[in-house]
């Protein structure tokens, strides 16, 4: 059976500034780079992978770099696991949104909400993720790490838990890893959260 690992990228400049990064190409902070190296080193001691699939955005690519080096793997760019497009709200701070009447402040009501000026609803994110999951191997000894983003991981969890159009309210921490024994699309999966390096401290403060 294929083992899947899903990881949210390490701390980015947008995370540090409380900015909705969306698909804007914010890099990792200095702490983010250090965290990515520490997480990769600890992960390497405990788990093995033979594929590394990564969102094309810099914060995910930079998080992937130490994994690629340690495991001697190429980084496979995958646009279907990119972060949500937020249209006119991309690049705004959370404080900016307080005065945005058309922004959907209710995180539990975003399934069909499409941000203005080119944004994606949650249902649209699922539409691009479903073919990605359908193409993943089920049988065999593959172990695949996918490095992606907060909102995309929320939809990934909903797909794996087979609860759509419902989805989790909470999001993954920066650097959090989910482990799944993949049984195929439409199955209910057990998802185990793994914490390495600085992500352990984040989880302990929650």
Secondary structure, 3 states (H helix, E strand, C coil): CEEEEEEECCCEHHHHCCECCCCCCCCECHHHHHHHHHHHHHHHHHCCCCEEEECCCHHHHHHHHHHHHHHCCCCEECHHHCCCCCHHHCCCECCHHHHCCCCCCCHHHCCCCCCCCCCCCHHHHHHHHHHHHHCCCCCCCCEEEEEECHHHHHHHHHHHHCCCCCCCCCCCCCCCEEEEEECCCCCCCCCEEECCCHHHHHHHHC
